[in-house]
Amino acid sequence: MSMKSVLKARILLSACSGLLLVASVHTVAATRPNHLLPQYQQSVPAARAALHGPLPSVQTAPVSSPEEPRTSITGTPVSQSRKAMLKHAVETAPGVKKSLQERFLSAPLAATAATAATAATAATAATAATPETYAPTRPPGGIDPATAVPLLWQNATIGQIGAMADGSVQQSDKNQPNGVAGLDAAGRFTAPVAGDVTAATAGSALSGALKRPLSARFAEQPSVGDFGITLDGTSDDSTALQAAKVAVPAGSMVRIPAGVLHLATPLQSETPTLWQINGATLTDGAPITSLGTDVIESTLEGGKYFARGESRADMPPVLRKDLDVTHTGGTTGFVMNLEKGNCTIPAEGAALNDYVWCHSTVLNSSAFGAGQHVAQASLAQRPADALADGKGSRSQIWAGYDEARDETGQASSVAGSMVGREVDVYANGDDPVGWRIGLQLQIAGTSADGTPGKVGKGIAIGNNDATSTYGTLIDAAGRFDTAGIDLSRSTPVNNAPVLNIGANRNLAFSDDHKPHFQFDSAAYTLRYWYDTANLLAIGMQGDVTTSISNAGSGVAWTLNGQAQLGLNLSDLNAPEALRLAAGQTLSWEPTAVVHSSFANGKLTEQVAAGVARTLDTSGNETLPGSLQNSQTIVSLIQPTAPAYVAKGTAAIGLDTTGLTTPEALRVADGQAISWEHTASVQTRYASGQLQDSQNGTPLRTLDASGNETVTGSTRNSGMTTSLNNSAASAITLTGSAGIGVNLTGLSTSNALRLGDGQSVAWEPTAVMTTGYTATGLTDAKGSTPLRQLDSNGNETLAGTITPNAGVHLPTLSRASIKAQPNPAPGVMVFDAEDDAPAIYTSAGWMLVGLSAMP
């Protein structure tokens, strides 16, 4: 019998005496007892007492009419009011108050006093005759025939029948409103459950799991389907997505099931949401890659995608992975990964014509500003406190590691090509500032104020075995216009070499490797080879040995160009400055007409084919001309006598104008030329200086570098010159020089001082000038000021500013702009957050309105 709603039931009780008791009952819902509970497994009296208390006795009273019940419970007369009857039953039978009031207090009994007495007698007899083990009976109204129950008790009491009815279900209740769900033979629902079941509880099969309301489980994984999304590709899904985004807390995950998404308007909320898209696409079949600034986690065609279509300032990454390694011990050599990807391309199947990139990072940037945009970055860092535990040096750390392996054991022509890592830089146009760098390796200290740092090797290239070789260690095959290897800006320390190739190894200069240098470590000699011929050798003592293999036109040593000396052997500490073999000649001019030679025991000097002078090994000299045909040599043995004395009157004391020689007069180091008869005024060359003196006091000195020192002149120290010719220039420089006026050696703050009103002219006609007047520093063209700078730093331009790349305002954040101290009205900057210029006015910072160019 259903206890969930008010109903009218008929209870039919059959006994061996033929006694019939019919009661009409109006009831309210009550909890159904579970007959498997322990209290139902007790003896009948104990079970009855545990559930309902003592059974009440039934008395009768004369009945005046069918509408006036006279039955009482526990001897108390029943009121004419049904409400009083209900209250009385509840108070006197608390253990069964709902079942009794539902079944016996809503209608008068249709039985006589004799019938009631007979029923009481039967109840008493049933109580005495009931066995101690409880067994349910078939309830009134019948049950499913498939349910096997014992035979109806012979002496069941009303209380026992009510207790059994509480746990029974009528056939008419199955699958009915406010009834019960029917079960099939396997104990399953025969019809689906309809209506709101979110208040129902459910639990996991896992051990220790607790049951929770279904609404709580549904709220953990919200879906746009909860907000009425269609995903049919035609209806606007914007409203459903916007509602879901507003409903969930910030940072929540919202699911989008498979379908076709159509958004008529973009999402508006700034609250971050993670959208988990399971197979949904756009109307054209393309994957969904943008839902405003939100992150998308999408599964499509078996692939996993993460995306963010738009960004705002200072957003977190789309995907971040963290791994804190806190354990100790473990297997030696085990590799623990934060992220690991395996990409296998087997040999089975058709050949692959497409590209397979196991990891790909693409950065497209058209942004401007002071930031750096990096396609991929790695940082391996040993923190400053890494050694604080005192356990010694740390493990190796690697910022990046790449390995390419060919385990076929075959040549590359058989197995195929392989590249360890390729770095490509593509760009058109010149690179005047050197900003395009193929591969940059920056080595420096971790902080400028720390101790000097050192990296042992800038780039280390090696083998892990003793047999493998490189074809070419570094191959630069492209064109370059500055240097193949440039070490000019590096700083060697401790006389370190800029290039070290090791002893007995070759430094080649052509593709065929024939011309090359080699250092012979056994002889400690630097050798230049052509193929297998050692053409030049420089020994450890500076000796040079040259081998000539071209007897026809080869020259052992050829000097071209201009020099002070063709061959300088003056510093050689050797008796032989030059050695010639017998029969060889020493030519004195290009045609070799004039030469000296030694042959047949004679030193011979010749001009063309004529013999000019011969000296044999006995010291005999033979001259075909005069004894003084070339020069006059005077030998002196008296140190107080002059070598040459000219007295009397003559037009010229000493005439050397007819000499065709660059030296008209030679004076030895330390000797002097006197300019008057007392020899007090002299010019001499000594200790690398040419000196004019008077009475032994140097008046003017000129050193070998051309520096002149003057004593007694008004320009010897302060370089103060007094001019009385207004048409003359103070200093006039003409000719060619590396620098017109060099003031870099002055240790003074003012390198050059100009008077007020004076100017610096920039070209010969003095049209373009720079000068300082009362109005400030002025650049002018003639008398027209072009640019002026006053003492307050204000600059006035006659024309316009025309930078090559356009005017670029300082780019600042909103907070930096507002923090500017005391900006002057009219100051303009670029607001990076609003992507617009901002100008400071008397009313504060104002954004400049922008519109798109047509």
C-alpha positions in Angstrom: 0.0 0.0 0.0 1.5 3.4 -1.0 2.2 5.8 1.9 3.4 8.8 -0.1 0.0 10.5 -0.6 -3.4 10.6 0.8 -5.4 7.7 -0.4 -8.4 5.6 0.6 -7.6 2.0 1.1 -9.6 -1.1 1.9 -8.1 -3.6 4.3 -9.5 -7.0 4.2 -8.7 -9.4 7.0 -9.7 -13.1 6.6 -9.4 -15.6 9.5 -10.4 -19.1 10.2 -13.5 -17.9 12.1 -14.8 -16.0 9.0 -14.5 -12.7 10.9 -14.5 -9.8 8.4 -13.0 -6.4 9.4 -13.2 -3.6 6.9 -11.8 -0.1 7.7 -11.8 3.0 5.5 -8.6 4.9 6.1 -7.3 8.3 5.0 -3.5 8.4 5.4 -0.4 10.6 4.9 3.1 9.5 3.6 5.2 7.5 6.1 8.6 5.9 5.9 8.6 2.3 4.7 10.5 0.0 7.1 13.1 -2.3 5.8 12.4 -5.8 6.8 16.0 -6.8 6.5 17.0 -4.5 9.4 18.1 -6.3 12.6 15.0 -5.4 14.6 12.9 -7.4 12.1 15.1 -10.5 12.7 14.2 -10.7 16.4 11.4 -12.6 17.9 7.9 -11.3 17.2 7.3 -9.7 20.6 10.7 -8.1 20.7 10.4 -6.9 17.1 7.0 -5.5 17.7 8.0 -3.8 20.9 11.1 -2.3 19.2 9.0 -0.8 16.4 5.7 0.1 17.9 5.6 -0.5 21.6 2.9 -2.7 23.2 -0.1 -3.6 21.0 -3.2 -1.6 22.0 -6.4 -3.4 23.1 -9.5 -2.8 21.0 -12.8 -2.1 22.7 -16.2 -1.4 21.2 -19.1 0.8 22.1 -22.7 1.0 20.8 -22.9 2.5 17.4 -25.7 4.9 16.8 -25.0 5.4 13.2 -22.3 4.6 10.7 -20.9 8.1 10.9 -20.3 8.0 14.7 -17.5 5.6 15.5 -17.4 4.2 19.0 -14.2 2.3 18.8 -11.5 3.3 21.3 -7.8 2.5 21.7 -6.6 1.4 25.2 -10.1 1.9 26.5 -10.4 5.6 25.7 -13.6 6.6 23.9 -13.2 7.9 20.4 -14.2 11.5 19.9 -16.8 12.4 17.3 -14.2 14.7 15.7 -11.8 13.0 13.4 -9.1 15.5 14.4 -9.5 14.5 18.0 -9.3 10.9 17.0 -6.0 11.5 15.1 -4.5 13.4 18.0 -5.6 10.7 20.4 -4.1 7.9 18.3 -0.8 9.8 17.9 -0.5 10.4 21.7 -1.4 6.9 22.7 0.6 4.9 20.1 3.8 6.8 19.4 5.6 3.8 17.9 3.0 3.5 15.1 1.5 6.9 15.0 1.7 7.4 11.2 0.5 4.0 10.2 -2.3 3.9 12.7 -3.6 7.4 11.8 -3.4 6.6 8.2 -5.2 3.4 8.4 -7.8 3.5 11.3 -8.7 7.0 12.4 -10.1 8.6 9.2 -13.4 6.6 8.9 -16.0 4.8 11.2 -15.7 1.1 11.6 -18.3 -1.0 9.9 -18.4 -3.8 12.6 -20.6 -4.7 15.5 -19.5 -5.0 19.1 -19.6 -8.8 18.7 -17.3 -8.5 15.8 -14.9 -6.3 17.7 -14.9 -8.7 20.6 -14.3 -11.6 18.3 -11.4 -9.7 16.8 -9.9 -8.9 20.2 -10.1 -12.6 21.1 -8.5 -13.5 17.9 -5.7 -11.0 18.5 -5.1 -12.4 21.9 -5.0 -15.9 20.6 -2.7 -14.9 17.7 -0.3 -13.2 20.2 0.0 -16.4 22.2 0.2 -18.7 19.2 2.7 -16.7 17.0 6.1 -18.4 16.7 9.2 -16.5 17.9 10.7 -16.1 14.3 9.2 -13.2 12.2 7.9 -14.1 8.8 6.1 -11.5 6.6 2.6 -12.4 5.3 0.8 -11.5 2.1 -0.5 -8.0 2.6 -4.1 -6.9 1.9 -4.5 -5.9 -1.7 -2.1 -8.5 -3.0 1.4 -8.3 -4.3 3.3 -9.3 -7.5 2.6 -13.0 -8.0 6.3 -13.5 -8.6 7.0 -12.6 -5.0 6.9 -15.7 -2.8 5.6 -15.1 0.8 4.5 -17.5 3.5 0.8 -18.3 4.0 -1.3 -15.7 5.7 -1.0 -15.8 9.4 -4.0 -17.5 11.1 -4.0 -15.2 14.1 -2.5 -11.9 12.9 -3.3 -8.8 14.9 -4.1 -5.4 13.6 -0.7 -4.0 14.7 1.1 -6.8 12.9 -1.0 -6.3 9.8 -0.2 -2.5 9.9 3.5 -3.2 10.4 3.5 -5.6 7.4 1.6 -3.1 5.3 4.2 -0.4 5.9 6.7 -2.5 4.0 4.5 -3.6 1.2 3.8 -2.3 -2.2 0.6 -2.7 -4.2 0.6 -3.6 -7.8 -1.4 -0.5 -8.6 1.5 1.7 -7.2 4.1 0.6 -9.8 5.2 3.3 -12.3 2.5 5.6 -11.1 2.7 9.3 -9.9 3.7 9.3 -6.2 4.1 5.6 -6.5 7.2 3.4 -6.9 9.4 2.4 -9.9 8.9 -1.0 -11.2 11.8 -3.5 -11.4 12.4 -6.1 -14.0 13.5 -9.7 -13.2 17.1 -8.5 -12.9 16.2 -5.8 -10.4 16.6 -2.9 -12.8 14.3 0.0 -13.6 11.7 -0.8 -16.2 11.3 2.9 -17.1 13.7 5.9 -17.1 13.6 8.3 -14.2 12.1 11.7 -15.2 12.2 15.1 -13.5 14.8 16.9 -11.5 17.1 14.4 -9.8 19.9 16.8 -8.9 19.0 16.5 -5.2 19.6 12.8 -5.4 22.8 11.5 -4.0 25.4 9.3 -5.7 28.8 8.0 -4.7 31.8 6.5 -6.3 32.6 2.8 -6.2 36.1 3.7 -4.8 36.8 2.6 -1.3 36.2 5.4 1.2 34.2 7.6 -1.2 31.2 9.5 0.2 27.9 10.1 -1.4 27.1 13.6 -2.5 24.2 15.3 -4.2 24.2 15.0 -8.0 24.0 18.8 -8.3 27.4 19.1 -6.6 28.8 16.6 -9.0 27.3 18.5 -12.0 28.6 21.9 -10.8 32.2 20.6 -10.8 32.2 20.2 -14.6 30.0 23.0 -16.0 29.0 22.7 -19.7 27.6 25.2 -22.1 24.9 22.7 -22.7 23.6 23.7 -19.2 23.0 27.1 -20.7 21.1 26.1 -23.8 23.8 26.1 -26.5 22.8 24.6 -29.8 26.1 24.1 -31.7 24.1 23.6 -34.9 26.3 26.0 -36.9 23.3 28.4 -37.6 22.0 29.5 -34.3 23.9 32.2 -32.4 25.8 30.5 -29.5 27.1 33.8 -28.1 24.4 34.1 -25.4 25.0 30.6 -24.1 28.8 31.1 -23.9 28.4 34.5 -22.3 26.0 33.1 -19.7 28.3 30.2 -18.9 31.3 32.6 -18.6 29.4 34.9 -16.2 28.0 32.0 -14.1 31.3 30.2 -13.2 34.0 31.6 -10.9 37.1 33.1 -12.4 39.5 30.5 -13.8 36.9 27.8 -14.0 36.8 25.2 -16.8 33.7 25.1 -19.0 33.1 22.2 -21.4 31.9 22.7 -25.0 30.7 19.4 -26.6 31.1 18.4 -30.2 29.2 20.4 -32.7 29.6 23.5 -34.9 30.0 26.8 -33.1 28.6 30.1 -34.4 29.4 33.3 -32.6 27.6 36.5 -33.8 29.2 38.6 -31.1 32.6 38.1 -29.2 32.8 37.4 -25.5 32.9 40.5 -23.4 34.0 39.5 -19.9 37.5 40.1 -18.7 37.3 37.2 -16.2 39.6 34.4 -17.4 37.9 31.1 -18.3 39.4 27.8 -19.5 37.2 26.4 -22.3 37.6 22.6 -22.8 36.4 21.9 -26.4 35.7 18.3 -27.3 35.5 18.1 -31.1 33.7 21.4 -31.8 34.7 23.4 -34.9 33.7 26.6 -36.6 31.2 26.8 -39.4 33.8 26.3 -42.1 35.2 23.2 -40.3 38.3 25.0 -39.0 39.4 24.4 -35.4 38.4 27.0 -32.7 41.5 29.0 -31.9 40.1 32.2 -30.3 37.5 33.0 -27.7 38.8 36.4 -26.7 41.6 36.4 -24.1 40.5 33.0 -22.7 42.6 29.9 -23.0 41.3 27.1 -25.2 42.0 23.4 -24.5 40.7 21.6 -27.6 40.6 18.0 -28.7 40.0 17.7 -32.4 40.7 14.9 -34.9 42.6 13.0 -32.2 45.0 16.0 -31.5 45.3 18.2 -28.4 45.6 21.9 -28.9 46.1 24.9 -26.5 45.4 28.4 -27.8 44.7 32.0 -26.9 43.5 34.3 -29.7 43.9 37.6 -28.0 46.0 39.0 -25.2 46.2 41.9 -22.8 49.2 43.3 -20.8 51.0 41.0 -18.3 48.9 37.8 -18.9 50.1 34.4 -17.6 51.3 31.8 -20.1 48.9 29.7 -22.1 50.5 26.6 -20.7 52.9 26.3 -17.9 54.6 23.1 -16.5 56.4 22.9 -13.2 58.4 20.1 -11.6 60.1 20.5 -8.2 62.6 17.7 -7.7 62.7 17.2 -3.9 63.8 13.6 -3.5 67.2 12.0 -2.9 68.7 8.8 -4.1 67.2 6.8 -7.0 68.7 4.9 -9.9 72.0 6.3 -11.1 71.6 7.8 -14.6 67.8 7.8 -14.5 66.4 10.8 -16.5 63.5 12.6 -14.9 61.6 14.8 -17.3 59.3 17.8 -16.9 58.1 17.1 -20.4 59.0 14.3 -22.8 57.8 13.8 -26.3 58.4 10.6 -28.3 58.1 10.8 -32.1 58.6 7.5 -34.0 58.6 7.3 -37.8 58.9 3.6 -38.7 60.2 2.3 -42.0 57.0 0.3 -42.8 54.4 1.7 -45.1 54.7 4.2 -48.0 57.5 6.8 -48.1 56.8 10.1 -46.3 56.7 13.1 -48.6 55.7 15.6 -45.9 57.8 17.0 -43.1 57.6 15.6 -39.6 58.6 18.1 -36.8 58.5 16.5 -33.4 58.6 19.9 -31.8 57.8 23.2 -33.5 57.8 26.8 -32.2 56.7 29.6 -34.5 56.8 33.3 -33.5 55.3 36.0 -35.8 56.0 39.5 -34.5 55.3 42.9 -36.0 55.4 44.7 -32.7 57.6 47.7 -31.9 59.0 48.8 -28.5 61.8 48.0 -26.2 60.9 44.3 -25.6 62.6 41.2 -26.9 60.5 38.6 -28.7 62.0 35.1 -28.5 60.6 32.0 -30.3 62.2 29.6 -27.8 64.1 30.2 -24.6 65.9 27.9 -22.1 67.4 28.9 -18.8 69.4 26.6 -16.6 70.4 28.4 -13.4 72.4 27.5 -10.3 71.1 29.9 -7.6 73.4 32.0 -5.4 72.7 29.9 -2.3 73.3 26.5 -4.0 76.5 25.9 -2.0 75.0 26.9 1.4 74.6 23.3 2.5 78.3 22.7 2.3 78.1 19.5 0.3 80.6 20.6 -2.3 80.4 21.2 -6.0 77.0 20.6 -7.8 75.9 18.4 -10.6 76.2 19.5 -14.2 73.4 21.8 -15.5 72.6 22.2 -19.2 70.5 25.0 -20.7 69.9 22.9 -23.8 70.9 19.5 -25.2 70.5 18.2 -28.7 71.5 14.8 -29.9 71.2 13.2 -33.4 72.1 9.6 -33.8 72.7 7.4 -36.8 73.0 3.8 -35.5 73.0 2.1 -39.0 76.8 1.9 -39.1 76.6 2.9 -42.8 78.0 5.9 -44.7 75.8 8.9 -45.2 75.6 8.2 -48.9 73.8 4.9 -47.9 72.0 5.8 -44.7 71.0 9.3 -45.6 71.7 12.8 -44.4 71.5 14.0 -40.8 71.8 17.4 -39.2 72.5 17.9 -35.5 70.9 21.4 -35.4 70.3 24.0 -38.0 70.0 27.7 -37.3 68.6 29.7 -40.3 68.5 33.5 -40.6 66.7 34.9 -43.6 66.6 38.7 -44.3 66.9 41.1 -47.3 68.7 44.4 -47.3 72.0 45.4 -45.7 73.0 45.1 -42.1 75.0 48.3 -41.4 74.7 48.1 -37.6 75.4 44.3 -37.3 72.1 43.4 -35.7 71.5 40.3 -37.7 73.4 37.5 -36.0 73.2 33.8 -37.1 74.2 32.4 -33.7 75.2 34.5 -30.7 77.1 33.1 -27.7 77.2 35.6 -24.9 79.7 35.0 -22.1 79.9 37.3 -19.0 79.6 37.4 -15.3 76.2 36.8 -13.6 76.4 40.3 -12.1 78.5 43.4 -12.8 79.4 43.8 -9.1 80.5 40.1 -8.6 83.9 38.5 -8.9 85.4 38.2 -12.4 84.0 35.1 -14.2 85.6 32.8 -16.7 84.2 30.2 -19.1 86.9 27.7 -20.0 85.7 27.2 -23.6 83.5 29.5 -25.6 82.6 26.6 -28.0 83.8 23.1 -27.5 83.6 20.6 -30.4 84.9 17.1 -29.7 84.7 13.4 -30.2 83.6 10.8 -27.7 85.9 8.2 -29.2 89.4 8.1 -30.7 88.6 6.9 -34.2 85.8 9.1 -35.5 86.7 12.2 -37.5 85.2 15.3 -38.9 85.2 16.1 -42.6 85.4 19.8 -41.9 85.3 21.1 -38.4 83.7 24.5 -39.3 82.5 25.1 -42.8 81.6 28.7 -43.7 80.5 28.5 -47.4 78.7 31.9 -47.7 79.9 35.3 -48.9 81.1 37.8 -46.3 82.3 41.4 -46.6 84.0 42.0 -43.2 85.9 39.0 -42.0 85.5 35.2 -42.0 86.6 35.0 -38.4 86.9 38.3 -36.5 88.8 38.4 -33.2 89.8 42.0 -33.4 87.5 43.0 -30.6 88.5 40.2 -28.3 91.1 40.7 -25.5 93.8 38.1 -25.1 94.8 37.5 -21.5 98.3 36.2 -20.5 99.5 36.4 -24.1 96.9 33.8 -25.2 96.9 33.0 -28.9 94.0 34.1 -31.0 94.4 30.9 -33.1 95.9 27.7 -31.9 96.1 24.7 -34.3 98.6 22.6 -32.4 102.1 21.4 -33.4 102.6 19.4 -36.6 99.2 20.4 -37.9 98.4 22.3 -41.1 97.0 25.7 -41.7 95.9 25.5 -45.4 95.1 28.4 -47.8 93.3 26.7 -50.7 90.8 24.0 -51.4 93.6 21.6 -52.6 95.5 22.2 -49.3 98.9 22.5 -51.2 100.0 25.9 -49.8 100.0 25.6 -46.0 101.8 26.4 -42.8 103.0 23.9 -40.3 104.9 24.1 -37.1 107.6 21.4 -36.8 107.8 20.6 -33.1 110.9 18.4 -33.4 113.0 21.2 -35.1 110.9 23.9 -33.4 110.6 25.5 -36.8 107.7 27.2 -38.6 107.5 25.9 -42.2 105.7 27.1 -45.3 105.0 24.2 -47.7 103.7 24.0 -51.2 102.5 20.5 -51.6 105.5 18.4 -50.4 108.2 21.2 -50.9 109.3 23.1 -47.8 109.8 26.6 -49.4 110.4 28.7 -46.3 111.5 27.8 -42.8 111.9 30.1 -39.7 113.9 28.5 -36.9 113.7 29.1 -33.2 116.7 31.5 -33.4 115.2 33.6 -36.2 117.2 32.0 -39.0 115.3 31.9 -42.3 115.9 29.2 -44.9 114.3 29.5 -48.4 114.2 26.8 -51.0 113.7 27.9 -54.6 112.5 25.3 -57.1 112.1 27.6 -60.1 115.6 28.2 -61.6 114.3 30.0 -64.6 112.4 33.0 -63.3 112.2 32.6 -59.5 113.7 35.3 -57.3 114.7 34.5 -53.8 113.7 37.8 -52.3 111.8 40.6 -54.1 110.9 44.0 -52.5 108.4 46.3 -54.2 107.0 49.7 -53.1 108.5 52.5 -51.1 110.6 52.3 -48.0 113.3 54.3 -46.2 115.7 51.3 -46.6 115.4 48.4 -49.0 117.2 46.0 -46.7 118.4 47.0 -43.3 121.2 44.9 -41.8 122.6 47.5 -39.5 121.4 45.9 -36.3 123.0 42.5 -37.2 125.7 41.7 -34.7 127.7 39.7 -37.3 130.9 40.3 -39.3 129.1 39.4 -42.4 126.1 41.6 -43.3 125.6 39.9 -46.6 127.0 36.7 -48.1 127.2 36.0 -51.9 128.3 32.8 -53.4 131.3 32.7 -55.8 130.2 33.9 -59.3 127.1 35.7 -58.0 126.8 39.4 -58.4 125.4 42.3 -56.4 123.4 44.6 -58.7 123.1 48.3 -57.9 120.2 49.3 -60.2 117.2 47.7 -61.8 118.9 46.7 -65.1 121.8 45.0 -63.2 124.3 47.0 -65.5 126.2 48.2 -62.4 127.1 45.3 -60.2 129.8 43.8 -57.9 130.8 40.2 -58.0 133.5 37.9 -56.8 134.9 35.4 -59.2 138.3 33.8 -59.9 139.8 35.2 -56.7 138.9 38.8 -57.6 136.3 41.3 -56.4 135.1 43.2 -59.5 132.9 46.2 -59.9 131.5 46.7 -63.4 129.4 49.2 -65.3 127.8 47.4 -68.2 130.5 45.2 -69.8 133.4 47.5 -68.8 135.4 46.7 -65.7 135.6 49.8 -63.4 137.7 48.4 -60.5 139.3 45.1 -59.5 140.7 44.1 -56.2 142.5 40.8 -55.9 143.1 38.7 -52.8 146.5 40.2 -52.3 145.1 43.7 -51.9 146.2 45.0 -55.3 143.6 47.4 -56.8 143.4 48.0 -60.5 141.6 51.2 -61.8 141.2 51.9 -65.4 140.6 55.6 -64.7 142.2 58.2 -62.3 143.0 57.6 -58.7 140.5 60.3 -57.6 137.9 59.8 -60.2 135.1 59.4 -57.8 135.8 61.1 -54.5 138.5 62.7 -52.4 139.5 60.9 -49.2 141.6 62.7 -46.7 143.1 60.9 -43.8 144.0 62.9 -40.7 146.4 62.0 -37.9 146.4 65.4 -36.1 143.3 65.9 -34.0 143.7 69.7 -33.5 143.9 70.4 -37.3 140.8 71.0 -39.4 140.1 68.6 -42.1 139.5 71.4 -44.6 140.4 75.1 -44.3 139.3 77.7 -46.7 140.7 81.2 -46.3 140.6 84.5 -48.3 137.9 85.9 -50.3 135.6 83.9 -52.5 132.1 84.0 -53.9 131.1 80.8 -52.1 132.9 79.2 -49.2 131.8 75.7 -50.0 129.9 74.9 -53.2 128.1 71.6 -53.3 125.4 72.6 -55.7 126.8 70.5 -58.5 126.6 67.3 -56.4 123.8 65.0 -57.6 123.3 63.5 -54.2 120.6 63.9 -51.5 123.2 64.6 -48.9 125.2 67.9 -49.5 126.9 67.6 -46.1 127.1 64.9 -43.5 127.9 65.6 -39.8 128.4 62.8 -37.4 126.3 62.2 -34.3 127.4 64.7 -31.6 129.2 67.1 -34.0 128.1 70.7 -34.5 127.9 73.3 -37.2 129.1 76.7 -35.9 127.5 79.9 -37.4 130.1 82.5 -36.4 133.8 82.5 -35.7 133.6 82.2 -31.9 131.5 79.0 -32.3 129.0 80.2 -29.7 126.0 79.7 -32.0 125.8 76.1 -33.1 123.5 73.5 -34.6 124.1 69.9 -33.7 122.4 66.5 -33.8 122.8 64.4 -30.7 120.7 61.8 -28.7 118.0 61.8 -31.3 117.5 65.6 -31.3 118.4 68.4 -33.6 119.4 71.3 -31.5 120.1 75.1 -31.9 122.1 76.5 -29.0 123.9 79.7 -28.0 126.7 79.6 -25.5 125.8 76.1 -24.7 122.1 76.9 -23.9 119.6 75.0 -26.0 117.2 77.5 -27.7 115.3 75.3 -30.0 115.1 71.5 -30.1 113.4 69.2 -32.8 113.1 65.5 -32.0 112.7 62.6 -34.3 108.9 62.8 -34.1 108.9 66.4 -35.4 108.1 67.9 -32.0 109.7 71.3 -31.5 110.6 72.9 -28.2 111.3 76.7 -28.2 112.9 78.6 -25.3 112.2 82.3 -24.9 109.4 82.6 -27.4 106.0 84.0 -26.4 104.4 80.8 -27.6 106.6 78.3 -25.6 104.0 77.4 -22.9 100.7 79.1 -22.8 100.5 79.6 -26.6 99.4 83.3 -26.1 99.6 85.3 -29.3 99.0 89.0 -29.6 97.7 90.1 -32.9 97.6 93.7 -34.2 96.4 92.8 -37.7 92.7 92.5 -37.8 92.8 91.0 -41.3 95.1 88.2 -40.4 94.2 84.8 -38.9 95.6 83.8 -35.5 96.6 80.4 -36.9 96.3 79.3 -40.5 96.6 75.6 -41.4 97.1 74.5 -45.1 98.0 71.3 -46.7 97.1 67.7 -45.8 97.0 66.2 -42.2 95.3 63.5 -40.3 93.7 66.0 -37.9 93.5 69.8 -38.3 93.7 70.6 -34.6 94.3 67.9 -32.1 93.3 68.8 -28.5 92.9 65.3 -27.1 96.1 65.4 -25.1 94.9 68.4 -23.1 94.0 67.6 -19.5 91.5 70.4 -19.2 87.7 70.7 -19.2 87.6 73.4 -21.9 89.1 72.1 -25.1 88.3 75.3 -27.0 87.0 78.6 -25.8 85.2 81.2 -28.0 84.2 84.7 -27.0 80.6 85.8 -26.7 79.3 86.6 -30.2 81.9 84.6 -31.9 81.1 81.6 -34.1 82.5 78.4 -35.6 82.3 78.4 -39.4 81.7 75.0 -41.0 82.7 75.6 -44.6 85.1 78.0 -46.5 82.6 80.8 -47.1 81.5 80.9 -43.4 77.8 80.7 -44.3 77.0 77.9 -42.0 78.0 78.8 -38.4 77.5 77.8 -34.8 77.8 80.5 -32.1 76.7 81.7 -28.7 75.0 85.1 -28.3 72.7 86.5 -25.7 69.8 84.5 -27.1 71.6 81.2 -26.6 73.5 78.7 -28.7 72.5 79.2 -32.4 73.1 77.3 -35.6 72.7 79.7 -38.5 72.8 80.0 -42.2 74.2 83.5 -42.8 72.2 85.8 -40.5 69.2 83.4 -40.4 69.0 81.3 -37.2 68.1 77.7 -38.0 68.2 76.2 -34.5 68.5 77.8 -31.1 69.0 76.4 -27.6 68.5 78.7 -24.7 69.8 78.4 -21.1 66.6 76.6 -20.0 67.1 73.8 -22.5 64.3 74.9 -24.8 65.1 74.2 -28.5 63.6 76.3 -31.3 63.7 75.0 -34.9 63.1 77.1 -38.0 62.1 74.0 -39.9 60.6 70.6 -39.0 62.0 67.4 -37.4 62.3 64.8 -40.1 63.7 61.5 -38.6 64.4 58.8 -41.1 62.1 56.3 -39.3 59.5 59.0 -38.3 58.9 60.7 -34.9 58.9 58.1 -32.1 57.4 59.2 -28.8 58.7 57.5 -25.6 56.5 54.4 -24.9 55.4 54.1 -21.3 52.9 52.1 -19.3 49.8 53.8 -17.8 51.4 53.7 -14.3 54.7 55.1 -15.5 52.9 58.0 -17.3 51.0 59.0 -14.2 54.1 58.8 -12.1 56.0 61.4 -14.1 57.2 64.1 -11.7 56.0 67.6 -12.5 55.6 67.3 -16.3 55.4 70.5 -18.3 52.2 71.2 -20.2 52.6 70.0 -23.8 54.7 66.9 -23.0 53.7 64.0 -25.2 54.3 60.3 -24.6 52.9 57.0 -26.1 50.5 55.1 -23.8 51.3 51.4 -24.4 48.1 50.2 -22.8 45.7 52.4 -24.8 47.9 52.3 -28.0 47.5 56.0 -28.4 49.5 59.2 -27.7 48.9 61.1 -24.4 49.6 64.8 -23.8 49.9 66.7 -20.5 47.6 69.7 -20.1 46.6 72.0 -17.3 43.8 69.5 -16.7 46.2 66.5 -16.4 47.1 63.7 -18.9 44.8 63.5 -21.9 44.6 60.8 -24.6 44.8 62.0 -28.1 42.0 60.7 -30.2 43.0 58.5 -33.2 41.1 57.3 -36.3 42.1 54.9 -39.0 43.6 56.4 -42.1 41.4 56.0 -45.2 
